[in-house]
Amino acid sequence: MAGSSDLVSELQMSLNAKHRRYRRRYLKSKVVLITGASSGFGRLTAEAVAKKGHVVYGSMRQTATRNASVVEQMAAFSRENQVDLRALELYASGFSSSP
């Protein structure tokens, strides 16, 4: 009987560890939108924030043409680092910076 209680105790510890990882990953994470994520500081910031455990949408223009390779690179980065970094096409036409 002692062996079964040890097994139950071990399973409980394992489930508790998984629960802590789940809470750390999903309940404490934020959803972050980073503009200009196709290159430079935007790209570096998107990767760094994703590595901290947040869900990151890295926005850029022309995801199907000019930045298609960047979209693939972001997907590969997500898989390799087990993070949630997603490319997002965002083009703000019709907006003006002047009042």
N, C-alpha and C positions, 0 to 999 in steps of 0.2 A: 504493500500500500504506500510506503514511503516513496517509491519510485514514481508513482502516478502523481503525487502531490508536488514532487520536484518538477515533473513535466508541466503541470498546470501552472506552477510558479514561473517557469521559464517562458511559457507561452504568454502569460500576462505581462512579463517584462518586455517581451518582443512586441506585443501589441501596443504597450505604452510608448515604446521608442518610436514605432511607426506613427502613432497618434501625435507625438511631439513633432516629428518631422513634417507631418501633414499640416499641423497648426502653424508651424514656422513658415512653411511654403505658401499656404493659401490664405490663412486668416490674417496674417500680418503683412502680406504683400499688397502693393498698390498697383493700380493700372496707370501707366505713364505713357504719355504721347511726346515723342521727340521729333521735332521738325528738322529737316536737313540731314537725315540720317544716312544718306547715300555715301557720304565721305567726310573726312576731316573730323572736327570736334563732335559733330552730330553723331557720326558713326561710333566713335570711341565712347561717347557718353552713353549711347544706346546699349552697347556691349557691357560697359561697366555696371550700369543700373540693372540690366538683366542678370548679371552675375551675382548681384546682391539679393536676388530672389524675387524681383518684381516682374510683373507682366509688362512688356515694353512693346509699343507700336512705334516703329521707326518709319516716319513718313518721308516720302520723296515723290518726285514726278516721274512719269514715263516708266512705270514698273514693267511694262510689257516690251519696251523697246530699249531705250538707252540704258536703263538701270536693271535690265533683266538679270545680268550677271550678279549684281549686288543683291537682288532678291534671293538668288540661289546661295550666295555666300552667307546671307543671314540665316537661311534655313539650315545650312551646314553648321554654322556656329551654334545654333540652337540645339541641334542633335548632339554635336560633339561635347558641348558643355552642359547638357541637360538643363537648359534655361528656356524661358518663354519669350523669345524675341521674334516679332512678326513684322514683316514689311507691309506698309500701307500706302496706297496711292492717294495722295492728297494734293490737290491743285486748287488754289484759292483764286480763281479768275473772277473778275467782277468786283473784287474788294479793292478799295483804295485806301492808301495810308493817310490821305489828307481828309480833314473833316468836311 
